[in-house]
């Protein structure tokens, strides 16, 4: 691998990640941008690798993105995100027989939440619920700390949340947009039993991060190849569908303020 080769870090939260990044590498190389990728088992290790200069760019969750910004005192570079990363939400779902019609009704009930490093299934929903006036001390929290280090990417803790609400171990739970939509589409939500009763304020999800020392030529080459992907191009669409987007977007920071 030459010095001109971009090395991008990503977390292997699922076997499909290998196929995704092999296809992205093919696209970059065919676009005249030498690129390779390194897979990590968790975001903590990936953040440290980026900060140490072992990778040029890291594909980070919102939690990892904010950590990089804090560790670099705000000097890190944000390079791009998916259209699906913008204006993400979490949902409060509840059993219809629980009497819970919104956050104010949670007092005295059991609330299922996802992994402690999941932005969409625990960190931000609890913060937003508190901001909405919920006294979290009055709510029994049933936590599912599965796949720690993946920051909720596997979705397994959100599956556990929905199961707990369905079987009555919890009267309510919090899950992200994607999980709620996908589980309904797959027929795994019993709408006679469970419904969404509240939607969180919007926040943004994943981001490509780099250090300010990333050479300008590498940054420009990365942006050129990334933003050249088009939904109308069948070869590009296969990659975009696997990664869950229709268009790569320029970075923005307002969605991480929370």
Secondary structure as UniProt FT lines:
FT   TURN            3..4
FT   STRAND          6..11
FT   HELIX           16..30
FT   TURN            31..32
FT   STRAND          35..40
FT   HELIX           43..51
FT   TURN            52..53
FT   STRAND          57..60
FT   HELIX           62..71
FT   TURN            72..74
FT   STRAND          77..82
FT   HELIX           83..85
FT   TURN            86..87
FT   STRAND          90..95
FT   HELIX           96..98
FT   HELIX           103..105
FT   TURN            107..108
FT   STRAND          110..113
FT   TURN            116..117
FT   HELIX           119..123
FT   HELIX           124..131
FT   TURN            132..133
FT   HELIX           136..138
FT   STRAND          140..143
FT   TURN            148..149
FT   TURN            151..154
FT   HELIX           156..167
FT   STRAND          172..176
FT   HELIX           177..185
FT   TURN            186..187
FT   TURN            191..193
FT   STRAND          194..199
FT   STRAND          207..210
FT   TURN            212..213
FT   HELIX           216..226
FT   TURN            227..228
FT   TURN            231..232
FT   HELIX           234..243
FT   STRAND          248..249
FT   HELIX           254..256
//
